[in-house]
């Protein structure tokens, strides 16, 4: 959505096509983007996992309409929505761009090796493949047998005014409830701090992708079910508003590349706690824009305790975070880079 709005502000016509499911409240069309094509998505297996969501009507839309666009940009992963879309585009005359957001790395799983036959063909057929980090570049080179045309593109977020933190501290986890995100570790951290007398609330926001039952059990077992709450999923349009009502944003996940949720929290001037396996960790450390912990439970507890026990430290880190986003992660500058990438991919077609 951020990329689309920024490109529209540069004078381009942008259509977003996406699968959608599970919004109990406001429909994501309320996000205000004028050309949003949404198609029903559903899980193909009882395990509610990201990679098993399918949206066949979206793929049909891509096949029918791609030739009417100048360029198609696919945010691709090893899933049954974006990967089939990329496969369909291989037979289209329209150039396409792939942006993998760190979702396609080297994997030893047998299923990944099978899927990567199709991933490789998509990577090599794309006009450009966008990567976030050096590790991702190396992975994409290996998977594509060095046949992909790779270009660095950072994530970006809109310019946002620093928002004052609430007077009563709230520690927020806003992400998919999936094993790699470690929502149960967040609950256990909250339990430890509340047992030690912390005066704060701890909230999880996000859809269940396999860890929902474990989170419920951990909250019940904590003895703090009034101070630790899982609110369920949230429409994308409400993400920034929800973050602005919290004091501290915590993402205890491992092996994240450049998570948008952390950038969004910092854009609001919120102190963040992330692990050292997060791709943003070196940048956050260098800018003194948050607390970086290791992946142990003790380190996570200590990191959040630092911020709760020292509002002055939290405020300084939050200020630094906002400055960092304004300087290096503006969506406007990212859109100008994207514009140039699109134009270069279209040039051969126009000759």
C-alpha positions as CSV (number, residue, x, y, z in Angstrom):
1,X,0.0,0.0,0.0
2,X,2.9,2.4,0.8
3,X,4.6,1.7,-2.5
4,X,1.3,2.2,-4.4
5,X,0.4,5.5,-2.8
6,X,3.9,6.9,-3.3
7,X,3.9,5.8,-7.0
8,X,0.5,7.3,-7.5
9,X,1.8,10.6,-6.1
10,X,4.5,10.5,-8.8
11,X,1.7,10.4,-11.4
12,X,1.5,6.6,-12.2
13,X,-1.7,4.5,-12.3
14,X,-1.4,1.7,-9.9
15,X,-3.7,-1.3,-9.4
16,X,-3.3,-3.6,-6.4
17,X,-4.5,-7.2,-6.6
18,X,-4.5,-9.3,-3.5
19,X,-6.1,-12.3,-1.7
20,X,-8.2,-11.5,1.3
21,X,-9.6,-13.5,4.2
22,X,-10.4,-13.3,7.9
23,X,-11.2,-9.6,8.5
24,X,-13.9,-9.5,11.2
25,X,-14.1,-5.7,11.2
26,X,-13.4,-3.1,8.6
27,X,-12.7,-4.4,5.1
28,X,-9.2,-3.6,3.8
29,X,-10.8,-1.5,1.0
30,X,-11.3,1.1,3.7
31,X,-7.6,1.6,3.5
32,X,-8.6,4.2,0.9
33,X,-6.7,3.1,-2.2
34,X,-8.9,3.7,-5.2
35,X,-8.0,0.7,-7.4
36,X,-7.9,-2.3,-5.1
37,X,-8.9,-5.7,-6.6
38,X,-9.5,-8.3,-3.8
39,X,-10.1,-12.0,-4.3
40,X,-11.3,-14.6,-1.7
41,X,-8.4,-16.6,-0.2
42,X,-8.7,-19.8,1.8
43,X,-6.4,-22.4,3.5
44,X,-5.9,-25.6,1.6
45,X,-4.8,-27.6,4.7
46,X,-6.0,-27.8,8.3
47,X,-2.7,-26.3,9.4
48,X,-3.4,-22.6,9.1
49,X,0.0,-21.7,7.5
50,X,0.9,-18.8,5.3
51,X,2.2,-21.0,2.5
52,X,-1.0,-23.0,2.3
53,X,-3.3,-20.0,1.4
54,X,-4.7,-20.0,-2.1
55,X,-6.7,-17.5,-4.2
56,X,-7.5,-19.1,-7.6
57,X,-9.6,-16.2,-8.8
58,X,-6.6,-13.8,-8.3
59,X,-4.4,-16.0,-10.5
60,X,-7.2,-16.0,-13.2
61,X,-7.3,-12.2,-13.0
62,X,-3.5,-12.0,-13.5
63,X,-3.7,-14.3,-16.6
64,X,-6.6,-12.3,-18.1
65,X,-5.4,-8.7,-17.5
66,X,-1.6,-8.6,-17.2
67,X,-1.2,-7.7,-20.9
68,X,-3.1,-4.4,-20.2
69,X,-0.4,-3.2,-17.8
70,X,3.0,-1.8,-18.5
71,X,4.6,-3.7,-15.7
72,X,3.5,-6.1,-13.0
73,X,5.2,-6.1,-9.5
74,X,4.8,-9.4,-7.5
75,X,5.7,-9.5,-3.8
76,X,6.7,-13.2,-4.0
77,X,7.1,-16.0,-1.5
78,X,7.0,-19.8,-1.6
79,X,3.2,-19.7,-1.3
80,X,0.1,-20.6,-3.4
81,X,-0.9,-17.1,-4.3
82,X,2.2,-15.1,-5.3
83,X,4.3,-17.9,-6.8
84,X,1.4,-19.0,-9.2
85,X,1.0,-15.4,-10.2
86,X,4.7,-15.2,-11.1
87,X,4.5,-18.5,-13.0
88,X,1.5,-17.2,-14.9
89,X,3.4,-14.0,-15.9
90,X,6.1,-16.0,-17.6
91,X,3.8,-16.4,-20.6
92,X,2.7,-12.8,-20.6
93,X,4.2,-10.1,-22.9
94,X,4.3,-7.7,-19.9
95,X,7.6,-7.5,-18.0
96,X,7.3,-8.3,-14.3
97,X,9.3,-7.5,-11.2
98,X,9.7,-9.8,-8.2
99,X,10.3,-8.6,-4.7
100,X,10.8,-11.4,-2.2
101,X,11.2,-9.5,1.1
102,X,13.6,-12.2,2.4
103,X,10.8,-14.9,2.1
104,X,12.8,-17.0,-0.3
105,X,16.0,-18.3,1.2
106,X,18.1,-21.5,1.0
107,X,16.1,-24.3,2.5
108,X,16.9,-28.0,3.1
109,X,13.2,-29.0,3.1
110,X,12.3,-31.5,0.5
111,X,9.1,-29.5,-0.3
112,X,11.2,-26.4,-0.8
113,X,13.5,-28.1,-3.3
114,X,10.4,-29.2,-5.3
115,X,8.9,-25.7,-5.2
116,X,12.2,-24.1,-6.1
117,X,12.0,-25.6,-9.5
118,X,9.2,-23.2,-10.2
119,X,10.8,-20.4,-8.1
120,X,14.0,-20.6,-10.2
121,X,12.1,-20.3,-13.5
122,X,10.2,-17.3,-12.1
123,X,13.4,-15.6,-10.8
124,X,15.2,-16.0,-14.2
125,X,12.2,-14.8,-16.2
126,X,11.7,-11.6,-14.2
127,X,12.9,-8.3,-15.6
128,X,14.3,-7.5,-12.2
129,X,14.4,-9.3,-8.8
130,X,14.6,-6.9,-5.8
131,X,16.5,-7.9,-2.6
132,X,16.9,-6.3,0.8
133,X,20.2,-7.6,2.2
134,X,23.4,-9.1,1.1
135,X,22.3,-12.5,2.6
136,X,19.2,-12.4,0.5
137,X,21.1,-11.5,-2.6
138,X,23.4,-14.5,-2.1
139,X,20.4,-16.8,-1.5
140,X,18.6,-15.6,-4.6
141,X,21.7,-16.0,-6.7
142,X,22.1,-19.6,-5.6
143,X,18.5,-20.5,-6.1
144,X,18.4,-19.0,-9.5
145,X,21.7,-20.5,-10.5
146,X,23.0,-17.0,-11.0
147,X,20.3,-16.3,-13.7
148,X,18.4,-13.6,-11.9
149,X,18.8,-9.9,-12.6
150,X,19.2,-8.6,-9.0
151,X,18.8,-5.0,-7.6
152,X,18.9,-3.7,-4.1
153,X,15.7,-2.0,-2.8
154,X,15.1,-1.1,0.8
155,X,11.7,-1.1,2.5
156,X,10.2,2.3,3.1
157,X,7.4,3.8,5.2
158,X,5.5,7.1,4.9
159,X,6.7,10.2,6.7
160,X,4.8,10.2,10.0
161,X,4.8,12.8,12.8
162,X,6.2,11.6,16.1
163,X,3.3,10.6,18.3
164,X,3.4,11.1,22.1
165,X,3.5,7.8,24.0
166,X,0.5,7.0,26.3
167,X,0.9,7.6,30.1
168,X,0.2,4.0,31.0
169,X,2.9,1.8,29.4
170,X,1.6,-0.8,26.9
171,X,4.0,-3.2,25.3
172,X,2.8,-4.4,21.9
173,X,3.4,-7.4,19.7
174,X,1.8,-6.8,16.3
175,X,2.6,-9.6,13.8
176,X,1.3,-13.0,12.6
177,X,1.0,-15.5,15.4
178,X,3.5,-17.9,13.7
179,X,6.2,-20.0,15.2
180,X,9.1,-17.9,13.8
181,X,7.6,-14.7,15.3
182,X,7.7,-16.3,18.8
183,X,4.5,-14.9,20.2
184,X,4.6,-17.4,23.1
185,X,8.1,-16.0,24.0
186,X,6.3,-12.6,24.2
187,X,3.7,-13.9,26.6
188,X,6.4,-15.6,28.8
189,X,8.3,-12.3,28.9
190,X,5.2,-10.4,29.9
191,X,4.5,-13.0,32.7
192,X,8.0,-12.7,34.1
193,X,7.8,-8.9,34.2
194,X,4.4,-8.8,35.7
195,X,5.4,-11.3,38.3
196,X,8.3,-8.9,39.1
197,X,5.8,-6.1,39.6
198,X,5.9,-4.3,36.3
199,X,3.2,-1.7,35.9
200,X,2.3,-2.2,32.2
201,X,-0.1,-4.1,29.9
202,X,1.1,-6.5,27.2
203,X,-0.9,-6.9,24.0
204,X,-0.7,-9.2,21.0
205,X,-2.3,-8.2,17.7
206,X,-2.3,-10.5,14.7
207,X,-3.9,-13.4,12.9
208,X,-3.5,-17.0,14.1
209,X,-1.0,-18.8,11.9
210,X,-0.4,-21.9,14.0
211,X,0.5,-20.4,17.5
212,X,-3.0,-19.2,18.6
213,X,-3.8,-22.2,20.9
214,X,-0.3,-22.0,22.4
215,X,-0.7,-18.3,23.0
216,X,-4.1,-18.8,24.7
217,X,-2.7,-21.5,26.9
218,X,0.3,-19.4,27.9
219,X,-1.9,-16.4,28.8
220,X,-4.2,-18.6,30.9
221,X,-1.3,-20.2,32.7
222,X,0.4,-16.8,33.3
223,X,-2.1,-15.7,36.0
224,X,-2.2,-12.3,34.3
225,X,-5.1,-12.7,31.8
226,X,-6.2,-9.1,32.5
227,X,-2.8,-7.6,31.7
228,X,-1.8,-9.9,28.8
229,X,-4.4,-9.9,26.0
230,X,-4.5,-11.2,22.4
231,X,-6.8,-8.9,20.5
232,X,-6.9,-10.9,17.2
233,X,-6.3,-9.7,13.7
234,X,-6.4,-6.1,12.5
235,X,-7.1,-4.6,9.0
236,X,-3.9,-3.1,7.5
237,X,-5.4,0.4,7.6
238,X,-5.5,0.3,11.4
239,X,-1.9,-0.8,12.0
240,X,-0.3,2.6,12.6
241,X,-3.2,3.8,14.7
242,X,-2.9,0.7,16.9
243,X,0.8,1.1,17.2
244,X,0.5,4.7,18.2
245,X,-1.6,3.7,21.2
246,X,1.3,1.6,22.6
247,X,4.5,2.7,24.2
248,X,7.0,-0.1,23.2
249,X,7.0,-2.4,20.2
250,X,8.5,-5.8,20.6
251,X,9.2,-8.3,17.8
252,X,11.0,-11.3,19.3
253,X,11.1,-13.2,15.9
254,X,14.2,-14.8,14.5
255,X,15.7,-14.4,11.1
256,X,13.6,-11.4,10.0
257,X,15.0,-9.5,7.0
258,X,13.7,-5.9,7.2
259,X,10.3,-6.2,8.9
260,X,7.9,-3.5,8.0
261,X,6.3,-3.5,11.4
262,X,9.5,-2.4,13.1
263,X,10.0,0.4,10.6
264,X,6.4,1.5,11.1
265,X,6.8,1.5,14.9
266,X,10.0,3.6,14.6
267,X,8.3,6.0,12.2
268,X,5.8,6.8,15.0
269,X,8.7,7.4,17.5
270,X,8.2,4.2,19.4
271,X,11.1,2.4,21.2
272,X,11.5,-1.1,19.7
273,X,13.0,-4.4,21.0
274,X,14.2,-6.8,18.3
275,X,16.6,-9.8,18.2
276,X,20.1,-9.8,16.8
277,X,19.0,-12.1,14.0
278,X,16.8,-9.3,12.7
279,X,18.2,-7.6,9.5
280,X,17.6,-4.2,11.1
281,X,19.6,-5.0,14.2
282,X,22.9,-3.5,13.0
283,X,21.1,-0.3,11.8
284,X,19.1,0.0,15.1
285,X,22.3,-0.5,17.2
286,X,24.3,2.0,15.2
287,X,21.6,4.7,15.4
288,X,20.8,3.9,19.1
289,X,17.2,3.6,17.9
290,X,16.1,0.6,20.0
291,X,17.1,-2.4,22.1
292,X,18.7,-5.4,20.4
293,X,18.6,-8.6,22.4
294,X,19.8,-12.2,21.7
295,X,17.2,-14.9,21.1
296,X,17.2,-16.1,24.7
297,X,14.2,-15.6,27.0
298,X,16.3,-13.9,29.6
299,X,17.7,-11.4,27.1
300,X,14.2,-10.5,25.9
301,X,12.9,-9.9,29.4
302,X,16.0,-7.7,30.2
303,X,15.5,-5.7,27.0
304,X,11.9,-4.8,27.8
305,X,12.6,-4.3,31.4
306,X,15.2,-1.6,30.5
307,X,12.6,0.4,28.7
308,X,9.9,0.0,31.3
309,X,12.2,1.0,34.1
310,X,13.7,4.0,32.3
311,X,11.1,6.2,30.5
312,X,13.9,8.6,29.7
313,X,15.9,5.9,27.8
314,X,12.7,4.8,26.0
315,X,12.0,8.4,25.0
316,X,15.6,8.9,23.7
317,X,15.6,5.7,21.7
318,X,12.1,6.6,20.3
319,X,13.4,10.0,19.1
320,X,16.4,8.4,17.5
321,X,14.2,5.9,15.8
322,X,12.0,8.6,14.2
323,X,15.1,10.4,13.0
324,X,16.5,7.2,11.4
325,X,13.3,6.6,9.5
326,X,13.0,10.2,8.3
327,X,16.6,10.1,7.0
328,X,17.0,6.6,5.5
329,X,13.7,4.8,5.0
330,X,11.3,7.3,3.4
331,X,8.8,5.7,1.0
332,X,9.1,8.7,-1.3
333,X,12.7,8.0,-2.1
334,X,12.0,4.3,-2.5
335,X,9.2,5.1,-5.0
336,X,11.6,7.1,-7.1
337,X,14.0,4.1,-7.3
338,X,11.1,1.8,-8.2
339,X,10.0,4.2,-10.9
340,X,13.4,4.0,-12.5
341,X,13.4,0.2,-12.3
342,X,10.0,0.0,-14.0
343,X,11.1,2.3,-16.8
344,X,14.2,0.3,-17.4
345,X,12.2,-3.0,-17.6
346,X,9.7,-1.4,-20.0
347,X,12.3,0.0,-22.4
348,X,13.0,-3.3,-24.3
349,X,9.3,-3.8,-24.8
350,X,8.8,-0.3,-26.2
351,X,11.5,-0.5,-28.8
